[in-house]
Amino acid sequence: MIIESIKNEISMDNTEKVNENSFKSFLRDLGNFQFSNVIKALICSFLNIIIYIILIGLILGFDQGAILFIDLYTDKDPVSLILNISLFHFLTYFLSLIMSLYPTYVYTSLFVMDSDSNADENIKWNMSNWGLISFKDLRQKKLPKTSMDFNPYFGQPAKFWTLKFLEGSVRKFLGIFLFVIWAGLLIHTYYQYQIDIDLNWFKYVIYGFLYILFSFIFWLITVALRRKLTKAKLENYQIVYKRIEEIQKYCIPFFILLITAFVVSVYFFEWNLLNVVFQVIICLLMASYLLLFRTLRKLIPAVDEIDKFLYSIRMMGIVVFIFIVVLNCNYEFAEMINPINVVLAGLIMLYTIVTMWIKLFLYYKDNSSIKFKYFPALTKKMYYTLTIALMLFFSYNLYWGNNLHELQLVHADKEVSIDEFYQKYKNVQPIDSNRTPILYAAYGGGLTAHYWNYLILNHVDTIGQFDNILAMSGVSGGGMGISNYSAMKYLELSSSEVEKAINNVKNTNILSMELSYLFGLDLIREMLPSWLWWGHDRSHRSMTFYNDNLLTSEDLVNKTSFDKVYSTLSTDSHYPNIIINSTATVDRSGIVSAVRTDSMFPGTINLLDINYKGVGKTLTFFEASSTCNRFPGISPAANVPNKGHFVDGGYYENSGVMSLVSFKKGIEDYESGLDSTNVSIFRNKTKLISVRNDKSNYVESLMTRVANSLALKEDLVCNEDFTETKAMLSSILNLERTPTYLRDYLKKYNKHEYYLYFIDLPFYIDVDELDDFFGGTLNAELLHALKGEINKSNDEIERLLGDRKQQGYHLENWGVINPATARLLSRPVVIYMEAMMEHPNVKVQLELIFKSF
């Protein structure tokens, strides 16, 4: 029987016919080339490869990717910790399981169906009583039940290179390799922040050992073990059955205990080398078990039949579906979940949808005259018609027919006039005062910028200098920091309540809330016409979370206008004008300004004064604020009625300086119409503060200081050693062009008007990277001095973090974790930023700004 089956397999490989009129024939022509079967096997697993590109890109391509891992292992809330680590292992296992199975349907579609003259006789598609679609390969005769129902050619080494064997091997390898990918990313993340010794070479040794070990385990289980079992005598299978039953019986309890022990270890020891090694071991053990399970599945009574196996997968899929539904229904739950788990669940859902469509297509292809068992009206013709109709319908609504993210409007309130604003500021700043106005500009940078501006504004408020700020302008996360701080002032929170609110914000997880909608409700609603959608988009959800959970207010998102909040803030005394910057999808920027005139912000679109159906309308406070913080992909564009669509303000001007300069010019124009005896509030040079949170800005700040001390003139020059693709991506993502131009313009042509100050978040910088950072353009003297200044700054950062042991920063285990542009702050990043308020470079800048007050 075994020999007969081998002959049949060889015969089938040699008698394949080619359909010259299909794309499949082109793929089969690749068989004329060397390693053609390997290429075909990789094509079958193209979805797996795409998933790996996505996951590796998320972790390595963005600085915030590493923060997600660190947050997973530094969460001190026991419930959240248990939930996230358990979900991580379950979702990884499930995704790996389906990745090791589903590509077989692509293989069947491309290289079996319509490729064999007897394909209809060789492959039979069925639908079980559970509605599960599967196929049976009739080309192999079934062995007795007491033996193993395997392809019996494993004893023939030459047959390892057949397409069928390679497809199965590549599919399983690329599915279960997910565990090794996670292990490698964990090791990379750990070494990324270690500063004491250079162990990069050792990291690559570990990578190599890890991948070789996994490859050996893969061969041992999928080749050596199966070959041995194939050659075994039939009476020995009873022993195999018993051993497999024992493994299956104790395996799940074993992994539950192992992961429980890991959770306990993480709770007490957090992110350290011990737990990184522990996690890598768990990944390898789970990969080995899954390999064993996939190889010997037909010996496990619970899943020996394909229908039973698919049913168990369906049950796990239902669990994931319920998880996604709960994420979309409860933002408090979504805020608890690490973004990695949200991404894994989303990938499982999308992967399953694609595979189900392929399976349904193949089922109808093989059963052209059979109706769908659970929906008789869905015939083959109806299925094809419906598929085409849905694709056209969804395409139309995605590009032309959808206004899903239209911001809601409220009745306009009376805005604060420029005259009221001006007089109240002068009351704070008497004519005979030596004080000068302060313009406060907050750079974009996600939740990092948000929290950094909280810390700065709270410091300014604490020392009693908040009223000296004439206007505050923010972009993206910086704009949200200004808005949320102003919301606290509007709600008249006490100092202890402000501190509590700030603590709430620093522990928020906006990323998971927005990702859950990205893979959930927003994904569905994007495909429907506007008259069918319900509820609000993911940005509105985030603003509601700020409103309800962090500030415990009831109406800042849905009822209270932006103008109403500002007029309340400035009822009794001066409050800095609030300016929120966004980018229009046309050729202008968008401006939200509490104090405004028609000519104050040239070249911009005013988002507050809206004539909607002949009635004066405006935006609520948080809806208006959200227009600045809509990074494409993660957040949807804001559709403001009668104004257009608006995305993240950083795409136009990431510093917020331009709108402050326009506002100052607007005030000067107003002053020009006053009585000639009026003393201008700009009688002294204006202090323009730029609050920044990017590593390149900090390097530039240090270099400028060094260049001034050496009486040298040097500009920041970035490394241009790019490939064409990298150059294009860098050009798209570079948000510094306009801020750099504005800074240099003001220094050269308006130095009589402004004192420029930069409050930069300090970063730990590897001096060995400076040559690459500047592309080798700095002269030796400046580079040497800069390295000295950076080493001094690094020493201060290490000292400050070393002193934060009581606050929970473990320098010896964590290393120095630089903040990243992100919508999630981990506990190490929060402690780092708080510590940086004591950094000498920050303290010096704050003293310079307020020394004359």
Secondary structure by P-SEA (a helix, b strand, c coil): caaaaaaaaaaaaaccccccccaaaaaaacccccaaaaaaaaaaaaaaaaaaaaaaaaaccccaaaaaaaaacccccaaaaaaaaaaaaaaaaaaaaaaaccaaaaaaacccccccccccccccccccccccccccccccccccccccccccccccccccccaaaaaaaaaaaaaaaaaaaaaaaaaaaaacccccccaaaaaaaaaaaaaaaaaaaaaacccaaaaaaaaccccaaaaaaaaaaaaaaaaaaaaaaaaaaaaaaaaaccccaaaaaaaaaaaaaaaaaaaaaaaccccccccccaaaaaaaaaaaaaaaaaaaaaaaacaaaaaaccaaaaaaaaaaaaaaaaaaaaaaaaaaaacccccccccccccaaaaaaaaaaaaaaaaaaaccccccbbbbbccccccccaaaaaaaaaaaccccccbbbbbbbbbbbcaaaaaaaaaaaaaaaaacccccccbbbbcaaaaaaaaaaaaaaaacccaaaaaaaaaaaaaccaaaaaaaaaacaaaaaaaccccccccccaaaaaaaaaaccccccccccccccaaaaaaaaaccccccbbbbbbbbcccbbbbbccccccccccccccccccccccbbbbbcaaaaaacccccccccccccccccccccccccccccaaaaaaaaaaaaaaaaaacccccccccccbbbbbbbbbcaaaaaaaaaaaaaaaacccccccccccccaaaaaaaaaacccaaaaaaaaaaaccccccccccccccccccccccccccccccccaaaaaaaaaaaaaaaaaaaaaaaacccccccccccccccccccccccaaaaaaaaaacccaaaaaaaaaacccc
